[in-house]
């Protein structure tokens, strides 16, 4: 937290460009004050990416989006969510959805003609750089270039339903 508060100047060679932190340390469970860290990051326009893999599903995180206001929050589903390996979940803030451009410039994040679920070069045509220029206006523009594993998704849905049914074990 102190290091983030000291990061004032973009010209400073030690300026923090982004903070990627977990809610708690994986080895000993030490909690990080993500609410204070989130506030310090917002004051300095430092994106905060929360890797919640070690916490989501076992640790109460119901207020993390409203209190911490992370730029992004992600987690692997195979730990406490009891999901299959190879699946992960992400929250992408509205600001990022609106202003950031994906690093992976493939076709899956592109906004095709209304009602189309896939892109067809013979039907939809190519833009000047290949795929259509327009990205989706929501988090879909950050979808990966591959296809989701159709076998794993129902498994993930079931594991999420079970975790929700268990409720907050800390009450």
BELUR-V103628 format. One record per backbone hydrogen bond with DSSP energy under -1.0 kcal/mol. NH is the residue of the N-H (numbers start at 1). CO is the residue of the C=O. If there is no record, write none. Layout:
nh=(NH	NH)
co=(CO	CO)
//
This chain:
nh=(5	6	7	8	12	15	19	21	25	29	32	34	37	38	39	40	41	42	43	44	45	46	49	50	51	52	55	56	58	59	64	67	68	69	71	72	73	74	75	77	82	83	87	89	91	93	97	98	99	100	106	110	111	116	124	125	127	130	136	141	142	143	153	156	157	158	159	160	161	162	163	164	165	166	167	171)
co=(1	2	4	6	9	12	47	49	30	25	23	32	33	34	35	36	37	38	39	40	42	41	19	72	21	74	52	52	55	55	61	63	64	64	48	48	91	50	89	87	79	77	84	75	73	71	93	94	95	96	104	107	134	113	120	121	130	127	109	138	139	140	149	152	153	154	155	156	157	158	159	160	161	162	163	168)
//
